């Protein structure tokens, strides 16, 4: 009787084995992400700083986007100043 209950319990536990593997992999990926040191330190005071912002406008030129699996450009025209978006 004990062997039967033990076998049933083991079967129930092993049904979740793929989920255990996914959880372990996700934990490793999250740990790597949290411990990663980026190439650019946004909190550093070193480097070039903009002293004056002129006119407050941003100009985008040659902006486009396409999916890697498609050759069609999705976002090929973006002009904010003249109100022509996409």
Secondary structure, DSSP 8 states (H G I E B T S, - for coil): -HHHHHHHHHHHHHTTHHHHHHHHHHHHHHHHHHH---SS-TT---S-------TT-----S-----TT--S-SS--EETTTTEE-
